[in-house]
């Protein structure tokens, strides 16, 4: 299998799905001639034309609204928001319209839209290009929220999202685009929305992570292994629906749980995982459930020292792993 960068696997998924089904269209700011701000939609405009690859105005509510209208008329739109930070003007369209379409019609019709958004912090991105928004949308019934961490998964999960009859928020941590590489099959395949996967087997504690935090956690697990600490690392991949079975099975095996996420700690997505473990795996625990998350400030500071204070680094994760193992 060829080894691809995360961004290239994502681009290939777009090309293959648009070639497979003429109903698939792409819309968003600069997705056409420019190929997207991160190059994800590169080559689509030249191959499929302006009727299927649409440069939108700088109006996120209209991007979502037009995509919902397309879906209602038989198309399969992939709507890109340049940054997750800019998706908020479209909140009403996504939450009150797309997510509730099947419920309000008593199952009569769905809303097959993929809302793509780069999320998370990177160096120098500061307040308005670094937000993690997963908890806001995972809270909403009717929405699926996907956070692939590998090139293999980002290609397979985007294909599944395009073929899903209901709306999917597809989150891509921007650090992964050109830093993460992996083997990706040439042939058509899908990765199902829902199941988590154990990326590293361990016996002393379980770590639950997604996106860029998964890669930091895997590196930290390598570091603490030198101290004799065996860490199991679970890649959630999908946040809604959440794979409770894999989470509970891992906790039953290791008896300790560390949840890592980049968003603000308070009411972040990891709080839901902690609640599930406390309610359904309490008898398995030998230590309190631990969360390692971003501080409760409005965003990542631009100042370099404060940026480092905010980021969840490999070193911070390793320290948390040692504390939990020693409890």
VEXNU-791312 format. One record per residue (C-alpha): residue number from 0; z, x, y. Coordinates in steps of 0.2 Angstrom, whole numbers. Layout:
N
<seq = NUM, z = Z, x = X, y = Y>
...
//
This chain:
327
<seq = 0, z = 0, x = 0, y = 0>
<seq = 1, z = -4, x = 6, y = 18>
<seq = 2, z = 11, x = 10, y = 29>
<seq = 3, z = 11, x = 1, y = 45>
<seq = 4, z = 21, x = 0, y = 61>
<seq = 5, z = 30, x = -16, y = 64>
<seq = 6, z = 18, x = -21, y = 78>
<seq = 7, z = 3, x = -18, y = 68>
<seq = 8, z = 9, x = -28, y = 53>
<seq = 9, z = 12, x = -42, y = 66>
<seq = 10, z = -6, x = -40, y = 73>
<seq = 11, z = -13, x = -41, y = 56>
<seq = 12, z = -4, x = -57, y = 52>
<seq = 13, z = -12, x = -65, y = 67>
<seq = 14, z = -29, x = -59, y = 63>
<seq = 15, z = -28, x = -65, y = 45>
<seq = 16, z = -20, x = -82, y = 49>
<seq = 17, z = -33, x = -86, y = 62>
<seq = 18, z = -47, x = -81, y = 50>
<seq = 19, z = -39, x = -91, y = 36>
<seq = 20, z = -38, x = -107, y = 46>
<seq = 21, z = -48, x = -112, y = 62>
<seq = 22, z = -34, x = -123, y = 68>
<seq = 23, z = -23, x = -108, y = 72>
<seq = 24, z = -24, x = -104, y = 91>
<seq = 25, z = -14, x = -92, y = 101>
<seq = 26, z = -8, x = -95, y = 119>
<seq = 27, z = 3, x = -86, y = 131>
<seq = 28, z = 3, x = -74, y = 146>
<seq = 29, z = -9, x = -60, y = 144>
<seq = 30, z = -12, x = -63, y = 126>
<seq = 31, z = -31, x = -63, y = 128>
<seq = 32, z = -41, x = -48, y = 136>
<seq = 33, z = -25, x = -38, y = 138>
<seq = 34, z = -19, x = -41, y = 120>
<seq = 35, z = -1, x = -45, y = 125>
<seq = 36, z = 12, x = -35, y = 134>
<seq = 37, z = 16, x = -26, y = 118>
<seq = 38, z = -1, x = -26, y = 111>
<seq = 39, z = 3, x = -39, y = 97>
<seq = 40, z = -12, x = -49, y = 100>
<seq = 41, z = -24, x = -35, y = 102>
<seq = 42, z = -42, x = -39, y = 97>
<seq = 43, z = -40, x = -57, y = 94>
<seq = 44, z = -49, x = -62, y = 110>
<seq = 45, z = -64, x = -52, y = 105>
<seq = 46, z = -64, x = -59, y = 88>
<seq = 47, z = -60, x = -77, y = 90>
<seq = 48, z = -65, x = -81, y = 108>
<seq = 49, z = -57, x = -89, y = 123>
<seq = 50, z = -56, x = -106, y = 115>
<seq = 51, z = -44, x = -100, y = 102>
<seq = 52, z = -35, x = -85, y = 112>
<seq = 53, z = -29, x = -93, y = 128>
<seq = 54, z = -22, x = -83, y = 143>
<seq = 55, z = -9, x = -95, y = 151>
<seq = 56, z = -2, x = -97, y = 168>
<seq = 57, z = 15, x = -89, y = 172>
<seq = 58, z = 24, x = -105, y = 167>
<seq = 59, z = 34, x = -105, y = 152>
<seq = 60, z = 38, x = -124, y = 152>
<seq = 61, z = 19, x = -127, y = 151>
<seq = 62, z = 16, x = -114, y = 137>
<seq = 63, z = 28, x = -124, y = 126>
<seq = 64, z = 22, x = -141, y = 132>
<seq = 65, z = 4, x = -137, y = 129>
<seq = 66, z = 8, x = -129, y = 112>
<seq = 67, z = 17, x = -145, y = 107>
<seq = 68, z = 2, x = -156, y = 113>
<seq = 69, z = -9, x = -145, y = 103>
<seq = 70, z = 1, x = -147, y = 87>
<seq = 71, z = 1, x = -166, y = 90>
<seq = 72, z = -18, x = -166, y = 90>
<seq = 73, z = -20, x = -156, y = 74>
<seq = 74, z = -19, x = -138, y = 79>
<seq = 75, z = -7, x = -124, y = 73>
<seq = 76, z = -2, x = -115, y = 89>
<seq = 77, z = 6, x = -98, y = 91>
<seq = 78, z = 14, x = -98, y = 108>
<seq = 79, z = 20, x = -81, y = 115>
<seq = 80, z = 33, x = -79, y = 128>
<seq = 81, z = 32, x = -61, y = 135>
<seq = 82, z = 51, x = -59, y = 134>
<seq = 83, z = 64, x = -70, y = 126>
<seq = 84, z = 73, x = -69, y = 143>
<seq = 85, z = 58, x = -79, y = 151>
<seq = 86, z = 59, x = -93, y = 137>
<seq = 87, z = 73, x = -103, y = 146>
<seq = 88, z = 62, x = -113, y = 158>
<seq = 89, z = 54, x = -120, y = 142>
<seq = 90, z = 71, x = -125, y = 134>
<seq = 91, z = 69, x = -143, y = 137>
<seq = 92, z = 51, x = -144, y = 129>
<seq = 93, z = 57, x = -134, y = 114>
<seq = 94, z = 74, x = -142, y = 111>
<seq = 95, z = 71, x = -160, y = 117>
<seq = 96, z = 53, x = -162, y = 111>
<seq = 97, z = 48, x = -149, y = 98>
<seq = 98, z = 64, x = -149, y = 88>
<seq = 99, z = 67, x = -167, y = 88>
<seq = 100, z = 49, x = -173, y = 84>
<seq = 101, z = 52, x = -176, y = 65>
<seq = 102, z = 69, x = -184, y = 68>
<seq = 103, z = 63, x = -196, y = 81>
<seq = 104, z = 48, x = -201, y = 71>
<seq = 105, z = 58, x = -204, y = 55>
<seq = 106, z = 49, x = -191, y = 46>
<seq = 107, z = 32, x = -198, y = 52>
<seq = 108, z = 26, x = -182, y = 60>
<seq = 109, z = 31, x = -164, y = 63>
<seq = 110, z = 28, x = -151, y = 76>
<seq = 111, z = 20, x = -136, y = 68>
<seq = 112, z = 22, x = -123, y = 82>
<seq = 113, z = 27, x = -105, y = 82>
<seq = 114, z = 36, x = -99, y = 97>
<seq = 115, z = 36, x = -80, y = 97>
<seq = 116, z = 47, x = -70, y = 108>
<seq = 117, z = 52, x = -51, y = 109>
<seq = 118, z = 71, x = -50, y = 111>
<seq = 119, z = 85, x = -38, y = 112>
<seq = 120, z = 89, x = -22, y = 122>
<seq = 121, z = 79, x = -7, y = 124>
<seq = 122, z = 82, x = 8, y = 135>
<seq = 123, z = 79, x = 4, y = 153>
<seq = 124, z = 76, x = -14, y = 151>
<seq = 125, z = 91, x = -20, y = 160>
<seq = 126, z = 96, x = -38, y = 164>
<seq = 127, z = 80, x = -48, y = 163>
<seq = 128, z = 71, x = -40, y = 148>
<seq = 129, z = 85, x = -38, y = 136>
<seq = 130, z = 93, x = -54, y = 131>
<seq = 131, z = 97, x = -60, y = 113>
<seq = 132, z = 94, x = -79, y = 113>
<seq = 133, z = 96, x = -83, y = 94>
<seq = 134, z = 112, x = -93, y = 95>
<seq = 135, z = 105, x = -105, y = 108>
<seq = 136, z = 91, x = -111, y = 97>
<seq = 137, z = 99, x = -109, y = 80>
<seq = 138, z = 112, x = -122, y = 86>
<seq = 139, z = 98, x = -135, y = 88>
<seq = 140, z = 94, x = -146, y = 73>
<seq = 141, z = 76, x = -146, y = 69>
<seq = 142, z = 72, x = -128, y = 74>
<seq = 143, z = 70, x = -114, y = 62>
<seq = 144, z = 74, x = -97, y = 68>
<seq = 145, z = 67, x = -81, y = 60>
<seq = 146, z = 71, x = -63, y = 64>
<seq = 147, z = 61, x = -51, y = 53>
<seq = 148, z = 67, x = -33, y = 52>
<seq = 149, z = 53, x = -24, y = 42>
<seq = 150, z = 34, x = -23, y = 44>
<seq = 151, z = 32, x = -32, y = 27>
<seq = 152, z = 44, x = -46, y = 32>
<seq = 153, z = 36, x = -48, y = 49>
<seq = 154, z = 19, x = -51, y = 42>
<seq = 155, z = 24, x = -62, y = 28>
<seq = 156, z = 36, x = -73, y = 38>
<seq = 157, z = 24, x = -75, y = 52>
<seq = 158, z = 12, x = -82, y = 39>
<seq = 159, z = 25, x = -94, y = 33>
<seq = 160, z = 30, x = -99, y = 50>
<seq = 161, z = 11, x = -103, y = 54>
<seq = 162, z = 10, x = -114, y = 39>
<seq = 163, z = 27, x = -123, y = 41>
<seq = 164, z = 26, x = -141, y = 47>
<seq = 165, z = 40, x = -139, y = 59>
<seq = 166, z = 44, x = -128, y = 74>
<seq = 167, z = 49, x = -110, y = 71>
<seq = 168, z = 56, x = -98, y = 84>
<seq = 169, z = 50, x = -81, y = 79>
<seq = 170, z = 61, x = -67, y = 86>
<seq = 171, z = 55, x = -49, y = 86>
<seq = 172, z = 67, x = -35, y = 92>
<seq = 173, z = 56, x = -25, y = 104>
<seq = 174, z = 63, x = -8, y = 98>
<seq = 175, z = 56, x = -11, y = 81>
<seq = 176, z = 38, x = -13, y = 87>
<seq = 177, z = 33, x = 5, y = 86>
<seq = 178, z = 49, x = 13, y = 79>
<seq = 179, z = 50, x = 4, y = 62>
<seq = 180, z = 37, x = 8, y = 49>
<seq = 181, z = 34, x = 1, y = 31>
<seq = 182, z = 23, x = -3, y = 17>
<seq = 183, z = 12, x = -19, y = 19>
<seq = 184, z = 0, x = -26, y = 6>
<seq = 185, z = -18, x = -28, y = 11>
<seq = 186, z = -19, x = -45, y = 2>
<seq = 187, z = -13, x = -62, y = 8>
<seq = 188, z = 6, x = -65, y = 5>
<seq = 189, z = 20, x = -74, y = 12>
<seq = 190, z = 39, x = -72, y = 14>
<seq = 191, z = 49, x = -88, y = 12>
<seq = 192, z = 59, x = -94, y = 27>
<seq = 193, z = 77, x = -95, y = 22>
<seq = 194, z = 82, x = -82, y = 9>
<seq = 195, z = 92, x = -66, y = 15>
<seq = 196, z = 89, x = -50, y = 6>
<seq = 197, z = 102, x = -36, y = 1>
<seq = 198, z = 94, x = -20, y = 8>
<seq = 199, z = 108, x = -8, y = 1>
<seq = 200, z = 120, x = -12, y = -13>
<seq = 201, z = 138, x = -8, y = -11>
<seq = 202, z = 156, x = -12, y = -17>
<seq = 203, z = 168, x = -9, y = -3>
<seq = 204, z = 163, x = -20, y = 11>
<seq = 205, z = 148, x = -31, y = 16>
<seq = 206, z = 138, x = -30, y = 32>
<seq = 207, z = 128, x = -44, y = 38>
<seq = 208, z = 114, x = -40, y = 51>
<seq = 209, z = 97, x = -44, y = 57>
<seq = 210, z = 83, x = -36, y = 68>
<seq = 211, z = 87, x = -19, y = 75>
<seq = 212, z = 105, x = -20, y = 71>
<seq = 213, z = 100, x = -20, y = 52>
<seq = 214, z = 92, x = -2, y = 55>
<seq = 215, z = 107, x = 4, y = 64>
<seq = 216, z = 119, x = -3, y = 50>
<seq = 217, z = 109, x = 6, y = 36>
<seq = 218, z = 110, x = 22, y = 45>
<seq = 219, z = 129, x = 20, y = 48>
<seq = 220, z = 131, x = 15, y = 29>
<seq = 221, z = 123, x = 32, y = 25>
<seq = 222, z = 135, x = 41, y = 36>
<seq = 223, z = 151, x = 33, y = 29>
<seq = 224, z = 145, x = 35, y = 12>
<seq = 225, z = 149, x = 54, y = 14>
<seq = 226, z = 167, x = 48, y = 16>
<seq = 227, z = 166, x = 39, y = 0>
<seq = 228, z = 164, x = 21, y = 8>
<seq = 229, z = 151, x = 10, y = -2>
<seq = 230, z = 143, x = -2, y = 10>
<seq = 231, z = 132, x = -17, y = 5>
<seq = 232, z = 120, x = -21, y = 19>
<seq = 233, z = 113, x = -39, y = 19>
<seq = 234, z = 97, x = -42, y = 30>
<seq = 235, z = 99, x = -61, y = 35>
<seq = 236, z = 80, x = -62, y = 40>
<seq = 237, z = 82, x = -80, y = 44>
<seq = 238, z = 96, x = -87, y = 54>
<seq = 239, z = 91, x = -106, y = 53>
<seq = 240, z = 91, x = -111, y = 39>
<seq = 241, z = 105, x = -98, y = 34>
<seq = 242, z = 106, x = -91, y = 16>
<seq = 243, z = 125, x = -95, y = 13>
<seq = 244, z = 123, x = -91, y = -5>
<seq = 245, z = 118, x = -73, y = -3>
<seq = 246, z = 132, x = -71, y = 11>
<seq = 247, z = 146, x = -78, y = 0>
<seq = 248, z = 140, x = -69, y = -16>
<seq = 249, z = 141, x = -52, y = -6>
<seq = 250, z = 158, x = -56, y = 0>
<seq = 251, z = 164, x = -61, y = -17>
<seq = 252, z = 158, x = -44, y = -23>
<seq = 253, z = 166, x = -33, y = -9>
<seq = 254, z = 180, x = -43, y = -2>
<seq = 255, z = 177, x = -38, y = 16>
<seq = 256, z = 164, x = -43, y = 29>
<seq = 257, z = 158, x = -35, y = 45>
<seq = 258, z = 145, x = -45, y = 55>
<seq = 259, z = 134, x = -36, y = 68>
<seq = 260, z = 124, x = -44, y = 82>
<seq = 261, z = 118, x = -38, y = 99>
<seq = 262, z = 121, x = -54, y = 108>
<seq = 263, z = 138, x = -57, y = 118>
<seq = 264, z = 152, x = -58, y = 105>
<seq = 265, z = 159, x = -75, y = 112>
<seq = 266, z = 150, x = -90, y = 103>
<seq = 267, z = 137, x = -77, y = 96>
<seq = 268, z = 128, x = -81, y = 80>
<seq = 269, z = 140, x = -70, y = 70>
<seq = 270, z = 154, x = -82, y = 74>
<seq = 271, z = 145, x = -95, y = 63>
<seq = 272, z = 144, x = -83, y = 48>
<seq = 273, z = 163, x = -79, y = 51>
<seq = 274, z = 167, x = -97, y = 50>
<seq = 275, z = 157, x = -100, y = 34>
<seq = 276, z = 166, x = -85, y = 26>
<seq = 277, z = 183, x = -91, y = 32>
<seq = 278, z = 180, x = -108, y = 25>
<seq = 279, z = 171, x = -105, y = 9>
<seq = 280, z = 176, x = -87, y = 4>
<seq = 281, z = 194, x = -86, y = 10>
<seq = 282, z = 201, x = -82, y = -7>
<seq = 283, z = 189, x = -67, y = -9>
<seq = 284, z = 195, x = -58, y = 7>
<seq = 285, z = 206, x = -43, y = 7>
<seq = 286, z = 204, x = -41, y = 25>
<seq = 287, z = 200, x = -51, y = 41>
<seq = 288, z = 182, x = -55, y = 44>
<seq = 289, z = 176, x = -42, y = 58>
<seq = 290, z = 163, x = -45, y = 71>
<seq = 291, z = 155, x = -31, y = 81>
<seq = 292, z = 144, x = -37, y = 95>
<seq = 293, z = 139, x = -35, y = 113>
<seq = 294, z = 152, x = -37, y = 127>
<seq = 295, z = 154, x = -53, y = 136>
<seq = 296, z = 144, x = -48, y = 152>
<seq = 297, z = 129, x = -57, y = 159>
<seq = 298, z = 117, x = -43, y = 153>
<seq = 299, z = 113, x = -25, y = 148>
<seq = 300, z = 117, x = -14, y = 164>
<seq = 301, z = 103, x = -3, y = 171>
<seq = 302, z = 115, x = 11, y = 173>
<seq = 303, z = 113, x = 23, y = 159>
<seq = 304, z = 131, x = 26, y = 155>
<seq = 305, z = 134, x = 7, y = 156>
<seq = 306, z = 119, x = 4, y = 145>
<seq = 307, z = 126, x = 15, y = 131>
<seq = 308, z = 143, x = 6, y = 133>
<seq = 309, z = 134, x = -10, y = 130>
<seq = 310, z = 123, x = -5, y = 115>
<seq = 311, z = 129, x = -7, y = 97>
<seq = 312, z = 125, x = 10, y = 91>
<seq = 313, z = 126, x = 18, y = 74>
<seq = 314, z = 142, x = 27, y = 79>
<seq = 315, z = 151, x = 11, y = 84>
<seq = 316, z = 145, x = 3, y = 67>
<seq = 317, z = 152, x = 18, y = 57>
<seq = 318, z = 168, x = 17, y = 66>
<seq = 319, z = 170, x = -2, y = 62>
<seq = 320, z = 165, x = 1, y = 44>
<seq = 321, z = 179, x = 14, y = 42>
<seq = 322, z = 192, x = 3, y = 51>
<seq = 323, z = 188, x = -12, y = 39>
<seq = 324, z = 187, x = -1, y = 23>
<seq = 325, z = 204, x = 6, y = 28>
<seq = 326, z = 213, x = -11, y = 31>
//
